[in-house]
């Protein structure tokens, strides 16, 4: 039974692929429309992704050059604010 279900799904996927490659919608195939959309919007998204990758690489590859050097602060502003609040609360509590 699983073989039949797999066969039906495979045939459906192949049929959709053939339809995307051959059926004309507004003078172009759906595959051509998708390629055009990818080229216009995809390049913008790839530019944003490459900036993100560069930022991550910079954070991962930074090392402490000397034992005396302090490590770089990699916390966001929100995290620093939350930490400051915790420290302030601890200083006010006479425990």
OpenMM code with the backbone's topology and positions (N, CA, C; nanometers):
from openmm import Vec3, app, unit

residues = "UNK UNK UNK UNK UNK UNK UNK UNK UNK UNK UNK UNK UNK UNK UNK UNK UNK UNK UNK UNK UNK UNK UNK UNK UNK UNK UNK UNK UNK UNK UNK UNK UNK UNK UNK UNK UNK UNK UNK UNK UNK UNK UNK UNK UNK UNK UNK UNK UNK UNK UNK UNK UNK UNK UNK UNK UNK UNK UNK UNK UNK UNK UNK UNK UNK UNK UNK UNK UNK UNK UNK UNK UNK UNK UNK UNK UNK UNK UNK UNK UNK UNK UNK UNK UNK UNK UNK UNK UNK UNK UNK UNK UNK UNK UNK".split()
positions = [
    Vec3(0.0822, -0.1188, 0.0000),
    Vec3(0.0000, 0.0000, 0.0000),
    Vec3(0.0871, 0.1259, 0.0000),
    Vec3(0.1942, 0.1234, 0.0787),
    Vec3(0.2835, 0.2395, 0.0817),
    Vec3(0.3472, 0.2631, -0.0546),
    Vec3(0.3753, 0.1556, -0.1245),
    Vec3(0.4331, 0.1696, -0.2569),
    Vec3(0.3378, 0.2428, -0.3502),
    Vec3(0.2102, 0.2100, -0.3425),
    Vec3(0.1113, 0.2768, -0.4277),
    Vec3(0.0993, 0.4253, -0.3923),
    Vec3(0.1003, 0.4574, -0.2637),
    Vec3(0.0919, 0.5971, -0.2214),
    Vec3(0.2141, 0.6729, -0.2714),
    Vec3(0.3320, 0.6126, -0.2571),
    Vec3(0.4545, 0.6760, -0.3057),
    Vec3(0.4500, 0.6942, -0.4568),
    Vec3(0.4008, 0.5966, -0.5272),
    Vec3(0.3903, 0.6039, -0.6724),
    Vec3(0.2941, 0.7159, -0.7143),
    Vec3(0.1808, 0.7270, -0.6470),
    Vec3(0.0828, 0.8319, -0.6794),
    Vec3(0.1423, 0.9695, -0.6547),
    Vec3(0.2085, 0.9884, -0.5405),
    Vec3(0.2706, 1.1178, -0.5105),
    Vec3(0.3803, 1.1518, -0.6109),
    Vec3(0.4581, 1.0520, -0.6480),
    Vec3(0.5637, 1.0740, -0.7463),
    Vec3(0.5053, 1.1171, -0.8800),
    Vec3(0.4001, 1.0503, -0.9229),
    Vec3(0.3351, 1.0869, -1.0486),
    Vec3(0.2760, 1.2276, -1.0412),
    Vec3(0.2195, 1.2629, -0.9271),
    Vec3(0.1651, 1.3983, -0.9112),
    Vec3(0.2759, 1.5023, -0.9201),
    Vec3(0.3875, 1.4770, -0.8562),
    Vec3(0.4998, 1.5722, -0.8593),
    Vec3(0.5562, 1.5855, -0.9998),
    Vec3(0.5683, 1.4747, -1.0700),
    Vec3(0.6174, 1.4794, -1.2073),
    Vec3(0.5194, 1.5559, -1.2951),
    Vec3(0.3913, 1.5324, -1.2749),
    Vec3(0.2885, 1.6033, -1.3520),
    Vec3(0.2919, 1.7530, -1.3275),
    Vec3(0.3087, 1.7938, -1.2027),
    Vec3(0.3183, 1.9363, -1.1707),
    Vec3(0.4436, 1.9954, -1.2340),
    Vec3(0.5534, 1.9221, -1.2300),
    Vec3(0.6766, 1.9696, -1.2931),
    Vec3(0.6620, 1.9879, -1.4428),
    Vec3(0.5982, 1.8929, -1.5076),
    Vec3(0.5754, 1.9031, -1.6521),
    Vec3(0.4827, 2.0204, -1.6817),
    Vec3(0.3802, 2.0382, -1.5996),
    Vec3(0.2876, 2.1493, -1.6204),
    Vec3(0.3586, 2.2831, -1.6026),
    Vec3(0.4463, 2.2929, -1.5035),
    Vec3(0.5191, 2.4187, -1.4816),
    Vec3(0.6113, 2.4506, -1.5983),
    Vec3(0.6587, 2.3478, -1.6661),
    Vec3(0.7526, 2.3693, -1.7755),
    Vec3(0.6839, 2.3917, -1.9100),
    Vec3(0.5574, 2.3549, -1.9231),
    Vec3(0.4950, 2.3595, -2.0556),
    Vec3(0.3728, 2.4498, -2.0663),
    Vec3(0.2959, 2.4681, -1.9608),
    Vec3(0.1714, 2.5447, -1.9689),
    Vec3(0.2031, 2.6939, -1.9742),
    Vec3(0.1403, 2.7653, -2.0698),
    Vec3(0.1618, 2.9094, -2.0807),
    Vec3(0.0629, 2.9850, -1.9928),
    Vec3(0.1169, 3.0778, -1.9129),
    Vec3(0.0356, 3.1673, -1.8314),
    Vec3(0.0846, 3.3084, -1.8627),
    Vec3(0.0021, 3.3864, -1.9268),
    Vec3(0.0373, 3.5228, -1.9677),
    Vec3(0.1594, 3.5238, -2.0597),
    Vec3(0.1702, 3.4264, -2.1470),
    Vec3(0.2782, 3.4233, -2.2441),
    Vec3(0.4060, 3.3570, -2.1962),
    Vec3(0.4142, 3.3234, -2.0701),
    Vec3(0.5327, 3.2558, -2.0163),
    Vec3(0.4880, 3.1364, -1.9333),
    Vec3(0.5803, 3.0439, -1.9146),
    Vec3(0.5498, 2.9296, -1.8294),
    Vec3(0.5640, 2.9714, -1.6830),
    Vec3(0.4985, 2.9003, -1.5923),
    Vec3(0.5159, 2.9321, -1.4503),
    Vec3(0.6616, 2.9267, -1.4057),
    Vec3(0.7397, 2.8392, -1.4666),
    Vec3(0.8817, 2.8297, -1.4321),
    Vec3(0.9540, 2.9583, -1.4710),
    Vec3(0.9221, 3.0158, -1.5851),
    Vec3(0.9835, 3.1411, -1.6279),
    Vec3(0.9411, 3.2567, -1.5371),
    Vec3(0.8139, 3.2562, -1.4959),
    Vec3(0.7680, 3.3573, -1.4001),
    Vec3(0.8448, 3.3455, -1.2684),
    Vec3(0.8652, 3.2226, -1.2221),
    Vec3(0.9376, 3.2012, -1.0959),
    Vec3(1.0826, 3.2458, -1.1094),
    Vec3(1.1457, 3.2192, -1.2219),
    Vec3(1.2841, 3.2626, -1.2438),
    Vec3(1.2949, 3.4143, -1.2439),
    Vec3(1.1998, 3.4803, -1.3085),
    Vec3(1.2011, 3.6267, -1.3128),
    Vec3(1.1833, 3.6836, -1.1721),
    Vec3(1.0925, 3.6268, -1.0961),
    Vec3(1.0697, 3.6716, -0.9592),
    Vec3(1.1942, 3.6477, -0.8741),
    Vec3(1.2582, 3.5331, -0.8927),
    Vec3(1.3787, 3.5017, -0.8159),
    Vec3(1.4903, 3.6007, -0.8469),
    Vec3(1.5061, 3.6340, -0.9741),
    Vec3(1.6130, 3.7262, -1.0125),
    Vec3(1.5881, 3.8660, -0.9579),
    Vec3(1.4626, 3.9090, -0.9518),
    Vec3(1.4353, 4.0440, -0.9026),
    Vec3(1.4373, 4.0499, -0.7499),
    Vec3(1.3691, 3.9596, -0.6837),
    Vec3(1.3603, 3.9614, -0.5378),
    Vec3(1.4710, 3.8810, -0.4717),
    Vec3(1.5165, 3.7769, -0.5374),
    Vec3(1.6162, 3.6885, -0.4791),
    Vec3(1.7494, 3.7561, -0.4582),
    Vec3(1.7871, 3.8441, -0.5500),
    Vec3(1.9154, 3.9130, -0.5359),
    Vec3(1.9144, 4.0048, -0.4144),
    Vec3(1.8007, 4.0682, -0.3875),
    Vec3(1.7900, 4.1531, -0.2685),
    Vec3(1.8048, 4.0689, -0.1419),
    Vec3(1.7380, 3.9559, -0.1394),
    Vec3(1.7445, 3.8685, -0.0221),
    Vec3(1.8848, 3.8114, -0.0050),
    Vec3(1.9502, 3.7781, -0.1157),
    Vec3(2.0855, 3.7244, -0.1061),
    Vec3(2.1817, 3.8293, -0.0539),
    Vec3(2.1604, 3.9562, -0.0890),
    Vec3(2.2450, 4.0621, -0.0369),
    Vec3(2.2312, 4.0737, 0.1141),
    Vec3(2.1074, 4.0643, 0.1642),
    Vec3(2.0849, 4.0688, 0.3081),
    Vec3(2.1474, 3.9477, 0.3760),
    Vec3(2.1356, 3.8315, 0.3124),
    Vec3(2.1910, 3.7095, 0.3708),
    Vec3(2.3428, 3.7158, 0.3749),
    Vec3(2.4046, 3.7733, 0.2719),
    Vec3(2.5512, 3.7792, 0.2721),
    Vec3(2.6009, 3.8725, 0.3822),
    Vec3(2.5275, 3.9806, 0.4109),
    Vec3(2.5652, 4.0678, 0.5222),
    Vec3(2.5550, 3.9927, 0.6543),
    Vec3(2.4514, 3.9125, 0.6692),
    Vec3(2.4337, 3.8332, 0.7904),
    Vec3(2.5469, 3.7315, 0.8047),
    Vec3(2.5832, 3.6665, 0.6960),
    Vec3(2.6914, 3.5681, 0.6993),
    Vec3(2.8232, 3.6360, 0.7366),
    Vec3(2.8490, 3.7546, 0.6805),
    Vec3(2.9723, 3.8269, 0.7146),
    Vec3(2.9756, 3.8628, 0.8621),
    Vec3(2.8615, 3.9043, 0.9162),
    Vec3(2.8547, 3.9396, 1.0582),
    Vec3(2.8821, 3.8182, 1.1457),
    Vec3(2.8238, 3.7045, 1.1096),
    Vec3(2.8454, 3.5819, 1.1871),
    Vec3(2.9908, 3.5374, 1.1771),
    Vec3(3.0491, 3.5463, 1.0584),
    Vec3(3.1898, 3.5078, 1.0427),
    Vec3(3.2792, 3.5958, 1.1288),
    Vec3(3.2474, 3.7250, 1.1336),
    Vec3(3.3281, 3.8168, 1.2138),
    Vec3(3.3194, 3.7803, 1.3613),
    Vec3(3.2001, 3.7449, 1.4078),
    Vec3(3.1835, 3.7090, 1.5485),
    Vec3(3.2520, 3.5776, 1.5815),
    Vec3(3.2473, 3.4830, 1.4896),
    Vec3(3.3039, 3.3507, 1.5160),
    Vec3(3.4559, 3.3532, 1.5087),
    Vec3(3.5113, 3.4309, 1.4183),
    Vec3(3.6559, 3.4268, 1.3977),
    Vec3(3.7336, 3.5202, 1.4897),
    Vec3(3.6651, 3.6072, 1.5644),
    Vec3(3.7386, 3.6943, 1.6553),
    Vec3(3.7910, 3.6117, 1.7712),
    Vec3(3.9158, 3.6312, 1.8054),
    Vec3(3.9781, 3.5564, 1.9146),
    Vec3(4.0468, 3.6540, 2.0079),
    Vec3(4.0749, 3.6067, 2.1258),
    Vec3(4.1494, 3.6870, 2.2213),
    Vec3(4.2965, 3.6704, 2.1877),
    Vec3(4.3645, 3.7809, 2.1542),
    Vec3(4.5036, 3.7730, 2.1114),
    Vec3(4.5975, 3.7450, 2.2274),
    Vec3(4.5644, 3.7966, 2.3423),
    Vec3(4.6526, 3.7809, 2.4573),
    Vec3(4.5660, 3.7429, 2.5768),
    Vec3(4.6212, 3.6732, 2.6700),
    Vec3(4.5454, 3.6329, 2.7886),
    Vec3(4.5018, 3.7560, 2.8670),
    Vec3(4.5819, 3.8621, 2.8618),
    Vec3(4.5501, 3.9843, 2.9350),
    Vec3(4.4347, 4.0608, 2.8707),
    Vec3(4.4101, 4.0401, 2.7417),
    Vec3(4.3014, 4.1094, 2.6732),
    Vec3(4.1674, 4.0556, 2.7211),
    Vec3(4.0732, 4.1445, 2.7322),
    Vec3(3.9387, 4.1031, 2.7698),
    Vec3(3.8668, 4.0505, 2.6455),
    Vec3(3.7794, 3.9532, 2.6614),
    Vec3(3.7040, 3.9061, 2.5458),
    Vec3(3.6069, 4.0141, 2.4983),
    Vec3(3.5712, 4.0068, 2.3721),
    Vec3(3.4797, 4.1047, 2.3154),
    Vec3(3.3396, 4.0859, 2.3710),
    Vec3(3.2685, 4.1962, 2.3892),
    Vec3(3.1315, 4.1916, 2.4378),
    Vec3(3.0400, 4.1623, 2.3196),
    Vec3(2.9714, 4.0513, 2.3248),
    Vec3(2.8858, 4.0106, 2.2137),
    Vec3(2.7391, 4.0096, 2.2522),
    Vec3(2.7009, 4.0863, 2.3511),
    Vec3(2.5630, 4.0876, 2.3968),
    Vec3(2.4889, 4.2039, 2.3327),
    Vec3(2.3600, 4.1846, 2.3120),
    Vec3(2.2793, 4.2915, 2.2543),
    Vec3(2.2478, 4.3947, 2.3626),
    Vec3(2.1948, 4.5070, 2.3191),
    Vec3(2.1618, 4.6143, 2.4128),
    Vec3(2.0534, 4.5694, 2.5116),
    Vec3(1.9568, 4.4925, 2.4645),
    Vec3(1.8512, 4.4425, 2.5534),
    Vec3(1.9081, 4.3504, 2.6610),
    Vec3(2.0016, 4.2654, 2.6218),
    Vec3(2.0624, 4.1748, 2.7194),
    Vec3(2.1420, 4.2522, 2.8236),
    Vec3(2.2133, 4.3572, 2.7786),
    Vec3(2.2903, 4.4386, 2.8734),
    Vec3(2.1984, 4.5119, 2.9699),
    Vec3(2.0849, 4.5635, 2.9192),
    Vec3(1.9891, 4.6315, 3.0062),
    Vec3(1.9311, 4.5364, 3.1107),
    Vec3(1.8982, 4.4151, 3.0687),
    Vec3(1.8442, 4.3163, 3.1622),
    Vec3(1.9483, 4.2807, 3.2683),
    Vec3(2.0726, 4.2682, 3.2285),
    Vec3(2.1792, 4.2374, 3.3230),
    Vec3(2.2008, 4.3530, 3.4209),
    Vec3(2.1953, 4.4754, 3.3712),
    Vec3(2.2085, 4.5913, 3.4594),
    Vec3(2.0966, 4.5960, 3.5626),
    Vec3(1.9750, 4.5604, 3.5218),
    Vec3(1.8623, 4.5581, 3.6162),
    Vec3(1.8840, 4.4522, 3.7236),
    Vec3(1.9324, 4.3349, 3.6823),
    Vec3(1.9592, 4.2295, 3.7803),
    Vec3(2.0662, 4.2727, 3.8789),
    Vec3(2.1689, 4.3349, 3.8300),
    Vec3(2.2773, 4.3811, 3.9189),
    Vec3(2.2265, 4.4891, 4.0124),
    Vec3(2.1448, 4.5809, 3.9632),
    Vec3(2.0900, 4.6863, 4.0467),
    Vec3(2.0004, 4.6295, 4.1561),
    Vec3(1.9192, 4.5294, 4.1223),
    Vec3(1.8328, 4.4665, 4.2220),
    Vec3(1.9158, 4.3944, 4.3269),
    Vec3(2.0206, 4.3300, 4.2878),
    Vec3(2.1053, 4.2566, 4.3811),
    Vec3(2.1766, 4.3528, 4.4751),
    Vec3(2.2167, 4.4696, 4.4271),
    Vec3(2.2865, 4.5662, 4.5115),
    Vec3(2.1924, 4.6278, 4.6136),
    Vec3(2.0627, 4.6382, 4.5802),
    Vec3(1.9662, 4.6960, 4.6726),
    Vec3(1.9200, 4.5970, 4.7792),
    Vec3(1.9242, 4.4662, 4.7476),
    Vec3(1.8838, 4.3649, 4.8449),
    Vec3(1.9954, 4.3431, 4.9443),
    Vec3(1.9672, 4.3512, 5.0773),
    Vec3(2.0733, 4.3348, 5.1787),
    Vec3(2.0996, 4.1887, 5.2142),
    Vec3(2.0873, 4.0974, 5.1244),
    Vec3(2.1078, 3.9552, 5.1548),
    Vec3(2.2488, 3.9347, 5.1784),
] * unit.nanometer
topology = app.Topology()
chain = topology.addChain("A")
for resn in residues:
    res = topology.addResidue(resn, chain)
    for name in ("N", "CA", "C"):
        topology.addAtom(name, app.Element.getBySymbol(name[0]), res)
